[in-house]
Amino acid sequence: MNPFTQKRSLLSPSKQKTSLFVGVILALIARFPFTSAEDIENARTNLFHGERTDFWGSFSPWFFTRISGRFWEETYAAMFALMIFVGALLILKTLTGFNRTPKLIFFYYLAAYYISLLFALDFSRDGALLAFFWFALGVFSISQNVKSQKLKKFLLATSIILFSLAFSFRPWMAPALVIFMATLKYLPLGQIFGRKYFRKIAGFCVPLLVLPVGIDLVSNALLKLEKSYPEQQVLIMDLASIGCLSSNPYLSGEALKALSPIVNESPVRKARVCSQFYPSSVGSLLFYPENWGNATSAVRLIGVNEQTSYEKVRSSWVRLLTSHPKDYVQMKILLGSQWLLAGDSNLWRGSPLQIFLASPLSIARELRLFSGLFVLSILIGLTICNRKKSIYLCLLVFYLSSLSLLTIAFTGDNQRYLLPFSIMSFLAVACERITQEPNSKRESNIV
């Protein structure tokens, strides 16, 4: 007999709801007093007291400055916690109708939920993306249980907006969301589309590709931000990687020459630039000269509205990539390989109680459980061993697309960038396992 169908292995609906609620309380305790990540703190400072640039995007600064004052962090913490809690409840209700659920499978679901709470309460763009995603998926899933067509359409439209807001924090990752939505065909969460699924999902996903970019552009116009060319970090990382790592002397020289408009000494010297270059982050070139015993960094950021310098660097970058595509791909594979064991910093902080409560996330990060090597191994293993290969093949494509997009936009190997997409994959696996046993079969074993 399958142990998941035995009475002692099933969790009652009240215990499921209580577990989710307790998870919120413990996560709030673990992260209080709340502190924002560097990117959010810098974006707020820039908008309130700085040059009002678009270096941290446009929607993210707009969103994280809607609330000011003494308790802004507490307000956002309550908002993110509530979104994930409600989203988790709605997803679980759609999957099981709050029938009794196998304890082990619910534990997987609860682990993804609790880690998402801890991560979101760290206040980064990636944490905000994940919080909105949980809420959006919950609203999307519950829409199929609604009989009223008007309410169903309203909930679907709301979910599209929420998904779009989620990926407005990282607009270039929107194509990965479209692939994730396609995997819902193989879960009860996506049965709302019924027949002609792919035609309907195509109509659903087109806004998901367009709206995140549109929302970011509208936010930029509303805030009237100054141009600071945030994509320059990718250009600098690519050119420095080719310049310092390529075995082709001519190509290396061309890449370093492309950086000449923003190199802090003339002529460009490979020894100076490459002595500060580490392939793990563009920050080694731009922000930490003292680490190399220098007063200034080897390369400077392109200044606000410095259009001429930006266009020179960008045109050189485009010319180099189009004339040497194989070298570009080779360089990107080298940089992207760092996602296989991506790291993190500043994981253990707070009182002993807070360190203990946050330990599931901290330990998982230390063990690199959200890095590419572990997640890919899990998804490949499930694809090979499970009879329902379709969903795991789709999830594998989704995760590989996420890795590819992150690699194209690579500026650093921080595990934080990858964690939301790892959680999305784990969440889909948990949802598939929850629904593997029909509710009627589970209930028939309860006397």
C-alpha positions as a Markdown table, in Angstrom:
| # | Residue | x | y | z |
|---|---|---|---|---|
| 1 | Met | 0.0 | 0.0 | 0.0 |
| 2 | Asn | 1.2 | 3.5 | -0.8 |
| 3 | Pro | 2.2 | 5.0 | 2.6 |
| 4 | Phe | 0.7 | 8.4 | 1.5 |
| 5 | Thr | -2.7 | 6.8 | 1.5 |
| 6 | Gln | -2.5 | 5.6 | 5.1 |
| 7 | Lys | -4.5 | 7.5 | 7.7 |
| 8 | Arg | -1.5 | 8.2 | 9.9 |
| 9 | Ser | 0.3 | 10.0 | 7.0 |
| 10 | Leu | -2.5 | 12.4 | 6.1 |
| 11 | Leu | -2.7 | 16.0 | 7.4 |
| 12 | Ser | -6.1 | 17.5 | 8.3 |
| 13 | Pro | -7.2 | 20.8 | 6.7 |
| 14 | Ser | -7.1 | 22.7 | 10.0 |
| 15 | Lys | -3.5 | 21.7 | 10.5 |
| 16 | Gln | -2.5 | 22.7 | 7.0 |
| 17 | Lys | -4.0 | 26.2 | 7.5 |
| 18 | Thr | -2.4 | 26.5 | 11.0 |
| 19 | Ser | 1.0 | 25.5 | 9.6 |
| 20 | Leu | 0.8 | 28.2 | 6.9 |
| 21 | Phe | -0.2 | 30.8 | 9.5 |
| 22 | Val | 2.5 | 29.8 | 11.9 |
| 23 | Gly | 5.0 | 30.0 | 9.1 |
| 24 | Val | 4.1 | 33.7 | 8.6 |
| 25 | Ile | 4.6 | 34.5 | 12.3 |
| 26 | Leu | 7.9 | 32.6 | 12.5 |
| 27 | Ala | 9.3 | 34.3 | 9.4 |
| 28 | Leu | 8.3 | 37.8 | 10.7 |
| 29 | Ile | 10.1 | 37.1 | 14.0 |
| 30 | Ala | 13.1 | 35.8 | 12.1 |
| 31 | Arg | 13.5 | 38.9 | 10.0 |
| 32 | Phe | 12.5 | 41.6 | 12.6 |
| 33 | Pro | 13.7 | 44.3 | 12.7 |
| 34 | Phe | 13.5 | 44.4 | 8.9 |
| 35 | Thr | 16.4 | 45.6 | 6.8 |
| 36 | Ser | 16.3 | 46.1 | 3.1 |
| 37 | Ala | 18.9 | 44.8 | 0.6 |
| 38 | Glu | 21.5 | 47.0 | -0.8 |
| 39 | Asp | 19.7 | 47.5 | -4.1 |
| 40 | Ile | 16.4 | 48.6 | -2.5 |
| 41 | Glu | 18.2 | 50.9 | 0.0 |
| 42 | Asn | 20.2 | 52.5 | -2.8 |
| 43 | Ala | 17.1 | 52.9 | -5.0 |
| 44 | Arg | 15.2 | 54.7 | -2.2 |
| 45 | Thr | 18.1 | 56.9 | -1.3 |
| 46 | Asn | 18.6 | 57.8 | -5.0 |
| 47 | Leu | 15.0 | 58.7 | -5.4 |
| 48 | Phe | 14.5 | 60.7 | -2.2 |
| 49 | His | 17.9 | 62.4 | -1.9 |
| 50 | Gly | 20.0 | 61.5 | -4.9 |
| 51 | Glu | 20.2 | 62.1 | -8.7 |
| 52 | Arg | 16.9 | 60.3 | -9.4 |
| 53 | Thr | 18.4 | 57.9 | -11.9 |
| 54 | Asp | 17.1 | 54.7 | -13.4 |
| 55 | Phe | 20.1 | 52.6 | -12.4 |
| 56 | Trp | 18.0 | 50.2 | -10.3 |
| 57 | Gly | 15.2 | 50.1 | -12.9 |
| 58 | Ser | 12.1 | 52.2 | -12.8 |
| 59 | Phe | 9.3 | 50.1 | -11.4 |
| 60 | Ser | 11.3 | 48.9 | -8.4 |
| 61 | Pro | 12.2 | 52.4 | -7.2 |
| 62 | Trp | 8.6 | 53.5 | -7.7 |
| 63 | Phe | 7.2 | 50.6 | -5.8 |
| 64 | Phe | 9.6 | 50.8 | -2.9 |
| 65 | Thr | 9.1 | 54.5 | -2.4 |
| 66 | Arg | 5.2 | 54.5 | -2.3 |
| 67 | Ile | 5.5 | 54.2 | 1.5 |
| 68 | Ser | 7.9 | 56.4 | 3.4 |
| 69 | Gly | 8.3 | 57.3 | 7.0 |
| 70 | Arg | 9.4 | 55.5 | 10.1 |
| 71 | Phe | 7.6 | 52.1 | 9.5 |
| 72 | Trp | 8.0 | 51.7 | 5.8 |
| 73 | Glu | 9.9 | 48.4 | 6.2 |
| 74 | Glu | 7.3 | 46.9 | 8.5 |
| 75 | Thr | 4.5 | 47.9 | 6.0 |
| 76 | Tyr | 6.2 | 46.2 | 3.1 |
| 77 | Ala | 7.0 | 43.2 | 5.3 |
| 78 | Ala | 3.3 | 42.8 | 6.2 |
| 79 | Met | 2.4 | 43.2 | 2.5 |
| 80 | Phe | 4.8 | 40.5 | 1.3 |
| 81 | Ala | 3.9 | 38.1 | 4.0 |
| 82 | Leu | 0.2 | 38.5 | 3.4 |
| 83 | Met | 0.6 | 38.0 | -0.4 |
| 84 | Ile | 2.5 | 34.8 | 0.0 |
| 85 | Phe | 0.2 | 33.5 | 2.7 |
| 86 | Val | -3.0 | 34.2 | 0.7 |
| 87 | Gly | -1.4 | 32.8 | -2.5 |
| 88 | Ala | -0.4 | 29.6 | -0.7 |
| 89 | Leu | -3.9 | 29.2 | 0.7 |
| 90 | Leu | -5.5 | 29.7 | -2.6 |
| 91 | Ile | -3.1 | 27.3 | -4.4 |
| 92 | Leu | -3.7 | 24.6 | -1.8 |
| 93 | Lys | -7.5 | 25.1 | -1.9 |
| 94 | Thr | -7.4 | 24.6 | -5.7 |
| 95 | Leu | -5.2 | 21.5 | -5.5 |
| 96 | Thr | -6.9 | 19.7 | -2.7 |
| 97 | Gly | -10.1 | 21.5 | -1.7 |
| 98 | Phe | -8.4 | 21.4 | 1.7 |
| 99 | Asn | -9.0 | 17.6 | 1.8 |
| 100 | Arg | -6.5 | 15.7 | 3.9 |
| 101 | Thr | -3.0 | 15.8 | 2.3 |
| 102 | Pro | 0.0 | 13.5 | 2.6 |
| 103 | Lys | 2.2 | 14.9 | 5.3 |
| 104 | Leu | 5.5 | 14.4 | 3.5 |
| 105 | Ile | 4.2 | 16.1 | 0.3 |
| 106 | Phe | 2.7 | 18.9 | 2.4 |
| 107 | Phe | 6.1 | 19.3 | 4.1 |
| 108 | Tyr | 7.7 | 20.0 | 0.7 |
| 109 | Tyr | 5.1 | 22.6 | -0.1 |
| 110 | Leu | 5.5 | 24.1 | 3.4 |
| 111 | Ala | 9.3 | 24.3 | 3.0 |
| 112 | Ala | 9.0 | 26.2 | -0.3 |
| 113 | Tyr | 6.4 | 28.5 | 1.3 |
| 114 | Tyr | 8.5 | 29.2 | 4.4 |
| 115 | Ile | 11.7 | 29.8 | 2.5 |
| 116 | Ser | 9.8 | 32.2 | 0.2 |
| 117 | Leu | 8.7 | 34.1 | 3.2 |
| 118 | Leu | 12.2 | 34.4 | 4.6 |
| 119 | Phe | 13.6 | 35.4 | 1.3 |
| 120 | Ala | 10.9 | 38.0 | 0.5 |
| 121 | Leu | 11.3 | 39.6 | 3.9 |
| 122 | Asp | 14.9 | 40.4 | 3.0 |
| 123 | Phe | 13.5 | 43.2 | 0.8 |
| 124 | Ser | 15.2 | 42.7 | -2.6 |
| 125 | Arg | 13.8 | 43.0 | -6.1 |
| 126 | Asp | 14.0 | 39.3 | -6.4 |
| 127 | Gly | 12.1 | 38.8 | -3.1 |
| 128 | Ala | 9.4 | 41.1 | -4.2 |
| 129 | Leu | 9.2 | 39.2 | -7.5 |
| 130 | Leu | 8.6 | 36.0 | -5.6 |
| 131 | Ala | 6.0 | 37.5 | -3.3 |
| 132 | Phe | 4.0 | 38.8 | -6.2 |
| 133 | Phe | 4.4 | 35.5 | -8.0 |
| 134 | Trp | 2.8 | 33.5 | -5.1 |
| 135 | Phe | -0.1 | 35.9 | -4.9 |
| 136 | Ala | -0.6 | 35.9 | -8.7 |
| 137 | Leu | -0.5 | 32.1 | -9.0 |
| 138 | Gly | -3.0 | 31.8 | -6.1 |
| 139 | Val | -5.4 | 34.2 | -7.8 |
| 140 | Phe | -4.9 | 32.4 | -11.2 |
| 141 | Ser | -5.5 | 29.0 | -9.7 |
| 142 | Ile | -8.6 | 29.9 | -7.7 |
| 143 | Ser | -10.3 | 31.4 | -10.8 |
| 144 | Gln | -11.1 | 27.9 | -12.1 |
| 145 | Asn | -13.2 | 27.1 | -9.1 |
| 146 | Val | -15.5 | 30.1 | -9.8 |
| 147 | Lys | -18.8 | 29.4 | -11.6 |
| 148 | Ser | -19.5 | 33.0 | -12.5 |
| 149 | Gln | -17.9 | 33.8 | -15.9 |
| 150 | Lys | -17.6 | 37.5 | -15.1 |
| 151 | Leu | -15.8 | 36.8 | -11.8 |
| 152 | Lys | -13.6 | 34.2 | -13.6 |
| 153 | Lys | -12.6 | 36.7 | -16.2 |
| 154 | Phe | -11.9 | 39.3 | -13.5 |
| 155 | Leu | -9.7 | 36.9 | -11.6 |
| 156 | Leu | -7.8 | 35.9 | -14.7 |
| 157 | Ala | -7.2 | 39.6 | -15.6 |
| 158 | Thr | -6.1 | 40.3 | -12.0 |
| 159 | Ser | -3.6 | 37.4 | -12.2 |
| 160 | Ile | -2.2 | 38.7 | -15.4 |
| 161 | Ile | -1.6 | 42.1 | -13.8 |
| 162 | Leu | -0.1 | 40.5 | -10.7 |
| 163 | Phe | 2.2 | 38.3 | -12.8 |
| 164 | Ser | 3.3 | 41.3 | -14.8 |
| 165 | Leu | 4.0 | 43.3 | -11.7 |
| 166 | Ala | 6.1 | 40.5 | -10.3 |
| 167 | Phe | 8.3 | 40.4 | -13.4 |
| 168 | Ser | 8.4 | 44.2 | -13.6 |
| 169 | Phe | 11.1 | 43.9 | -11.0 |
| 170 | Arg | 13.2 | 41.9 | -13.6 |
| 171 | Pro | 11.5 | 42.6 | -17.0 |
| 172 | Trp | 14.1 | 40.7 | -19.0 |
| 173 | Met | 13.1 | 37.5 | -17.3 |
| 174 | Ala | 9.5 | 37.6 | -18.6 |
| 175 | Pro | 10.1 | 35.0 | -21.3 |
| 176 | Ala | 10.8 | 32.4 | -18.6 |
| 177 | Leu | 7.4 | 33.2 | -17.0 |
| 178 | Val | 5.7 | 32.3 | -20.3 |
| 179 | Ile | 7.3 | 28.9 | -20.3 |
| 180 | Phe | 6.3 | 28.4 | -16.7 |
| 181 | Met | 2.7 | 29.1 | -17.5 |
| 182 | Ala | 2.8 | 26.5 | -20.3 |
| 183 | Thr | 3.7 | 23.9 | -17.7 |
| 184 | Leu | 0.4 | 24.5 | -16.0 |
| 185 | Lys | -1.2 | 22.4 | -18.8 |
| 186 | Tyr | 0.0 | 19.4 | -16.8 |
| 187 | Leu | -1.3 | 20.6 | -13.4 |
| 188 | Pro | -4.9 | 21.1 | -12.2 |
| 189 | Leu | -3.9 | 24.8 | -11.8 |
| 190 | Gly | -4.1 | 25.2 | -15.5 |
| 191 | Gln | -7.2 | 23.2 | -16.3 |
| 192 | Ile | -9.1 | 26.4 | -16.6 |
| 193 | Phe | -8.0 | 26.7 | -20.2 |
| 194 | Gly | -9.6 | 23.4 | -21.2 |
| 195 | Arg | -9.6 | 22.5 | -24.9 |
| 196 | Lys | -7.5 | 24.4 | -27.4 |
| 197 | Tyr | -5.1 | 25.0 | -24.5 |
| 198 | Phe | -2.1 | 26.3 | -26.5 |
| 199 | Arg | -4.2 | 28.8 | -28.4 |
| 200 | Lys | -5.7 | 30.2 | -25.2 |
| 201 | Ile | -2.4 | 30.1 | -23.3 |
| 202 | Ala | -0.8 | 32.1 | -26.2 |
| 203 | Gly | -3.4 | 34.8 | -25.7 |
| 204 | Phe | -2.8 | 34.8 | -22.0 |
| 205 | Cys | 1.0 | 34.9 | -22.3 |
| 206 | Val | 1.4 | 37.7 | -24.8 |
| 207 | Pro | 0.5 | 40.4 | -22.2 |
| 208 | Leu | 3.0 | 38.7 | -19.8 |
| 209 | Leu | 5.8 | 39.4 | -22.3 |
| 210 | Val | 4.7 | 43.0 | -23.0 |
| 211 | Leu | 3.4 | 44.4 | -19.7 |
| 212 | Pro | 6.5 | 44.0 | -17.5 |
| 213 | Val | 8.5 | 46.2 | -19.9 |
| 214 | Gly | 5.6 | 48.5 | -20.4 |
| 215 | Ile | 5.1 | 49.0 | -16.6 |
| 216 | Asp | 8.8 | 49.7 | -16.2 |
| 217 | Leu | 8.7 | 52.4 | -19.0 |
| 218 | Val | 5.5 | 54.0 | -17.6 |
| 219 | Ser | 7.2 | 54.1 | -14.1 |
| 220 | Asn | 10.2 | 55.8 | -15.7 |
| 221 | Ala | 8.0 | 58.4 | -17.3 |
| 222 | Leu | 6.0 | 59.0 | -14.1 |
| 223 | Leu | 9.2 | 59.5 | -12.0 |
| 224 | Lys | 11.0 | 61.4 | -14.7 |
| 225 | Leu | 14.2 | 59.6 | -14.0 |
| 226 | Glu | 17.6 | 60.5 | -15.4 |
| 227 | Lys | 19.3 | 58.1 | -17.8 |
| 228 | Ser | 22.1 | 56.2 | -16.1 |
| 229 | Tyr | 22.3 | 53.2 | -18.5 |
| 230 | Pro | 22.0 | 50.3 | -16.0 |
| 231 | Glu | 22.6 | 47.8 | -18.9 |
| 232 | Gln | 26.2 | 49.2 | -19.1 |
| 233 | Gln | 27.0 | 46.7 | -16.3 |
| 234 | Val | 26.4 | 43.8 | -18.8 |
| 235 | Leu | 28.5 | 45.5 | -21.5 |
| 236 | Ile | 31.4 | 46.1 | -19.1 |
| 237 | Met | 31.2 | 42.6 | -17.8 |
| 238 | Asp | 31.2 | 41.1 | -21.3 |
| 239 | Leu | 34.0 | 43.2 | -22.6 |
| 240 | Ala | 36.2 | 42.7 | -19.5 |
| 241 | Ser | 35.6 | 39.0 | -19.6 |
| 242 | Ile | 36.7 | 38.7 | -23.3 |
| 243 | Gly | 39.6 | 41.2 | -22.7 |
| 244 | Cys | 40.9 | 39.3 | -19.7 |
| 245 | Leu | 40.0 | 35.7 | -20.4 |
| 246 | Ser | 40.2 | 35.3 | -24.2 |
| 247 | Ser | 43.2 | 33.3 | -25.6 |
| 248 | Asn | 43.0 | 35.4 | -28.8 |
| 249 | Pro | 45.4 | 38.4 | -28.4 |
| 250 | Tyr | 43.7 | 40.4 | -31.1 |
| 251 | Leu | 40.2 | 39.8 | -29.7 |
| 252 | Ser | 41.4 | 40.6 | -26.2 |
| 253 | Gly | 42.9 | 43.9 | -27.3 |
| 254 | Glu | 39.8 | 44.9 | -29.2 |
| 255 | Ala | 37.6 | 44.2 | -26.1 |
| 256 | Leu | 39.9 | 46.3 | -23.9 |
| 257 | Lys | 40.0 | 49.0 | -26.5 |
| 258 | Ala | 36.2 | 49.1 | -26.4 |
| 259 | Leu | 36.4 | 50.0 | -22.7 |
| 260 | Ser | 38.7 | 52.9 | -23.3 |
| 261 | Pro | 36.0 | 55.6 | -23.0 |
| 262 | Ile | 35.4 | 54.6 | -19.4 |
| 263 | Val | 38.9 | 53.4 | -18.3 |
| 264 | Asn | 40.4 | 55.6 | -15.6 |
| 265 | Glu | 43.8 | 55.8 | -17.2 |
| 266 | Ser | 45.0 | 56.2 | -20.7 |
| 267 | Pro | 46.2 | 54.3 | -22.6 |
| 268 | Val | 44.3 | 51.2 | -21.6 |
| 269 | Arg | 46.6 | 48.7 | -19.9 |
| 270 | Lys | 45.6 | 45.0 | -19.7 |
| 271 | Ala | 47.6 | 44.5 | -16.5 |
| 272 | Arg | 45.7 | 47.3 | -14.7 |
| 273 | Val | 42.2 | 46.3 | -15.9 |
| 274 | Cys | 42.6 | 42.5 | -15.5 |
| 275 | Ser | 44.4 | 42.7 | -12.2 |
| 276 | Gln | 41.1 | 44.0 | -10.7 |
| 277 | Phe | 38.8 | 41.7 | -12.8 |
| 278 | Tyr | 37.1 | 38.7 | -11.2 |
| 279 | Pro | 34.6 | 36.7 | -13.3 |
| 280 | Ser | 32.3 | 36.4 | -10.4 |
| 281 | Ser | 31.1 | 40.0 | -10.4 |
| 282 | Val | 31.4 | 43.3 | -12.3 |
| 283 | Gly | 31.8 | 45.0 | -9.0 |
| 284 | Ser | 35.4 | 44.0 | -8.8 |
| 285 | Leu | 36.1 | 46.4 | -11.7 |
| 286 | Leu | 33.8 | 49.2 | -10.6 |
| 287 | Phe | 33.4 | 49.5 | -6.9 |
| 288 | Tyr | 36.3 | 48.1 | -4.8 |
| 289 | Pro | 39.6 | 49.7 | -5.8 |
| 290 | Glu | 41.0 | 49.5 | -2.3 |
| 291 | Asn | 40.9 | 45.7 | -2.5 |
| 292 | Trp | 43.7 | 45.9 | -5.1 |
| 293 | Gly | 45.7 | 48.7 | -3.4 |
| 294 | Asn | 44.4 | 51.5 | -5.8 |
| 295 | Ala | 42.9 | 54.8 | -5.1 |
| 296 | Thr | 40.5 | 54.5 | -8.1 |
| 297 | Ser | 38.9 | 51.6 | -9.8 |
| 298 | Ala | 40.2 | 50.4 | -13.2 |
| 299 | Val | 36.9 | 51.1 | -14.9 |
| 300 | Arg | 34.3 | 53.8 | -14.1 |
| 301 | Leu | 30.5 | 53.7 | -14.6 |
| 302 | Ile | 29.1 | 55.8 | -17.4 |
| 303 | Gly | 27.8 | 59.0 | -15.9 |
| 304 | Val | 24.2 | 60.3 | -15.9 |
| 305 | Asn | 23.2 | 61.4 | -19.4 |
| 306 | Glu | 26.7 | 60.6 | -20.7 |
| 307 | Gln | 25.1 | 59.5 | -24.0 |
| 308 | Thr | 28.2 | 59.8 | -26.1 |
| 309 | Ser | 30.3 | 57.5 | -24.0 |
| 310 | Tyr | 27.5 | 55.0 | -23.7 |
| 311 | Glu | 27.0 | 54.8 | -27.4 |
| 312 | Lys | 30.7 | 54.3 | -28.1 |
| 313 | Val | 30.9 | 51.4 | -25.6 |
| 314 | Arg | 27.6 | 49.9 | -26.8 |
| 315 | Ser | 28.5 | 50.1 | -30.5 |
| 316 | Ser | 31.9 | 48.5 | -29.8 |
| 317 | Trp | 30.2 | 45.8 | -27.9 |
| 318 | Val | 27.8 | 45.1 | -30.7 |
| 319 | Arg | 30.5 | 45.0 | -33.3 |
| 320 | Leu | 32.6 | 42.6 | -31.2 |
| 321 | Leu | 29.7 | 40.3 | -30.6 |
| 322 | Thr | 28.6 | 40.2 | -34.2 |
| 323 | Ser | 32.1 | 39.6 | -35.6 |
| 324 | His | 33.0 | 37.0 | -33.0 |
| 325 | Pro | 29.8 | 35.2 | -32.0 |
| 326 | Lys | 31.6 | 31.9 | -31.1 |
| 327 | Asp | 33.9 | 33.7 | -28.6 |
| 328 | Tyr | 30.9 | 35.5 | -27.1 |
| 329 | Val | 29.0 | 32.3 | -26.6 |
| 330 | Gln | 32.1 | 30.7 | -25.1 |
| 331 | Met | 32.5 | 33.6 | -22.7 |
| 332 | Lys | 28.9 | 33.4 | -21.7 |
| 333 | Ile | 29.1 | 29.7 | -21.0 |
| 334 | Leu | 32.1 | 30.3 | -18.8 |
| 335 | Leu | 30.3 | 33.0 | -16.9 |
| 336 | Gly | 27.0 | 31.1 | -16.7 |
| 337 | Ser | 28.7 | 28.0 | -15.3 |
| 338 | Gln | 29.0 | 29.9 | -12.1 |
| 339 | Trp | 25.3 | 29.5 | -11.6 |
| 340 | Leu | 25.9 | 25.8 | -11.0 |
| 341 | Leu | 27.2 | 26.6 | -7.5 |
| 342 | Ala | 26.2 | 30.2 | -7.0 |
| 343 | Gly | 27.0 | 31.6 | -3.6 |
| 344 | Asp | 25.7 | 34.2 | -1.2 |
| 345 | Ser | 26.9 | 36.4 | 1.6 |
| 346 | Asn | 25.7 | 37.7 | 5.0 |
| 347 | Leu | 23.5 | 34.6 | 5.6 |
| 348 | Trp | 23.7 | 34.4 | 9.4 |
| 349 | Arg | 22.5 | 37.4 | 11.3 |
| 350 | Gly | 20.3 | 38.4 | 14.3 |
| 351 | Ser | 19.7 | 36.9 | 17.7 |
| 352 | Pro | 20.2 | 33.2 | 18.3 |
| 353 | Leu | 16.4 | 32.7 | 18.0 |
| 354 | Gln | 16.3 | 34.5 | 14.7 |
| 355 | Ile | 19.3 | 32.6 | 13.3 |
| 356 | Phe | 17.5 | 29.4 | 14.3 |
| 357 | Leu | 14.2 | 30.4 | 12.7 |
| 358 | Ala | 16.0 | 31.6 | 9.5 |
| 359 | Ser | 18.2 | 28.5 | 9.3 |
| 360 | Pro | 16.2 | 26.6 | 6.7 |
| 361 | Leu | 17.0 | 29.3 | 4.2 |
| 362 | Ser | 20.5 | 29.9 | 5.4 |
| 363 | Ile | 21.4 | 26.2 | 5.4 |
| 364 | Ala | 19.8 | 25.6 | 2.0 |
| 365 | Arg | 21.9 | 28.6 | 0.6 |
| 366 | Glu | 25.1 | 27.3 | 2.2 |
| 367 | Leu | 24.5 | 23.8 | 0.6 |
| 368 | Arg | 23.8 | 25.6 | -2.7 |
| 369 | Leu | 20.3 | 23.9 | -3.0 |
| 370 | Phe | 19.0 | 26.8 | -5.1 |
| 371 | Ser | 21.9 | 26.7 | -7.5 |
| 372 | Gly | 21.8 | 25.3 | -10.9 |
| 373 | Leu | 23.6 | 22.0 | -10.3 |
| 374 | Phe | 21.2 | 20.8 | -7.6 |
| 375 | Val | 18.0 | 22.0 | -9.2 |
| 376 | Leu | 18.9 | 20.6 | -12.6 |
| 377 | Ser | 19.8 | 17.3 | -11.1 |
| 378 | Ile | 16.4 | 17.1 | -9.4 |
| 379 | Leu | 14.5 | 18.0 | -12.5 |
| 380 | Ile | 16.5 | 15.6 | -14.8 |
| 381 | Gly | 16.1 | 12.8 | -12.2 |
| 382 | Leu | 12.3 | 13.4 | -12.0 |
| 383 | Thr | 12.1 | 13.5 | -15.8 |
| 384 | Ile | 13.9 | 10.1 | -16.2 |
| 385 | Cys | 12.2 | 8.3 | -13.3 |
| 386 | Asn | 8.6 | 9.7 | -13.4 |
| 387 | Arg | 6.0 | 8.3 | -15.8 |
| 388 | Lys | 4.5 | 11.9 | -16.1 |
| 389 | Lys | 7.5 | 13.2 | -18.1 |
| 390 | Ser | 5.7 | 16.1 | -19.7 |
| 391 | Ile | 5.6 | 18.4 | -16.7 |
| 392 | Tyr | 9.2 | 17.8 | -15.7 |
| 393 | Leu | 10.4 | 18.3 | -19.3 |
| 394 | Cys | 8.5 | 21.6 | -19.3 |
| 395 | Leu | 10.0 | 22.6 | -15.9 |
| 396 | Leu | 13.4 | 21.6 | -17.2 |
| 397 | Val | 13.0 | 23.9 | -20.2 |
| 398 | Phe | 11.7 | 26.7 | -17.9 |
| 399 | Tyr | 14.7 | 26.4 | -15.6 |
| 400 | Leu | 17.2 | 26.2 | -18.4 |
| 401 | Ser | 15.6 | 29.3 | -20.0 |
| 402 | Ser | 15.9 | 31.1 | -16.6 |
| 403 | Leu | 19.6 | 30.2 | -16.4 |
| 404 | Ser | 20.1 | 31.3 | -20.0 |
| 405 | Leu | 18.4 | 34.7 | -19.5 |
| 406 | Leu | 20.4 | 35.3 | -16.3 |
| 407 | Thr | 23.6 | 34.3 | -18.1 |
| 408 | Ile | 22.9 | 36.8 | -21.0 |
| 409 | Ala | 22.4 | 39.5 | -18.4 |
| 410 | Phe | 25.2 | 38.3 | -16.2 |
| 411 | Thr | 26.8 | 40.8 | -13.8 |
| 412 | Gly | 27.4 | 38.6 | -10.8 |
| 413 | Asp | 26.9 | 35.1 | -9.5 |
| 414 | Asn | 24.8 | 35.9 | -6.5 |
| 415 | Gln | 22.5 | 33.0 | -5.7 |
| 416 | Arg | 19.8 | 35.6 | -4.9 |
| 417 | Tyr | 19.2 | 36.2 | -8.6 |
| 418 | Leu | 18.5 | 32.5 | -9.2 |
| 419 | Leu | 16.6 | 31.6 | -6.1 |
| 420 | Pro | 13.1 | 32.7 | -7.2 |
| 421 | Phe | 13.2 | 30.5 | -10.3 |
| 422 | Ser | 14.4 | 27.6 | -8.2 |
| 423 | Ile | 11.6 | 28.1 | -5.8 |
| 424 | Met | 9.1 | 28.2 | -8.7 |
| 425 | Ser | 10.4 | 24.9 | -9.9 |
| 426 | Phe | 10.2 | 23.3 | -6.5 |
| 427 | Leu | 6.7 | 24.7 | -6.1 |
| 428 | Ala | 5.5 | 23.2 | -9.3 |
| 429 | Val | 7.0 | 19.8 | -8.3 |
| 430 | Ala | 5.2 | 20.0 | -4.9 |
| 431 | Cys | 1.9 | 20.9 | -6.6 |
| 432 | Glu | 2.3 | 17.9 | -9.0 |
| 433 | Arg | 3.0 | 15.5 | -6.1 |
| 434 | Ile | 0.0 | 16.8 | -4.1 |
| 435 | Thr | -2.4 | 16.0 | -6.9 |
| 436 | Gln | -0.8 | 12.7 | -7.8 |
| 437 | Glu | -3.2 | 10.9 | -5.5 |
| 438 | Pro | -6.8 | 11.6 | -6.3 |
| 439 | Asn | -8.8 | 13.2 | -3.5 |
| 440 | Ser | -11.3 | 10.4 | -3.6 |
| 441 | Lys | -8.6 | 7.8 | -3.2 |
| 442 | Arg | -7.1 | 9.6 | -0.3 |
| 443 | Glu | -10.5 | 10.2 | 1.4 |
| 444 | Ser | -11.5 | 6.5 | 0.9 |
| 445 | Asn | -8.7 | 5.5 | 3.2 |
| 446 | Ile | -9.9 | 7.8 | 6.0 |
| 447 | Val | -12.4 | 6.1 | 8.3 |
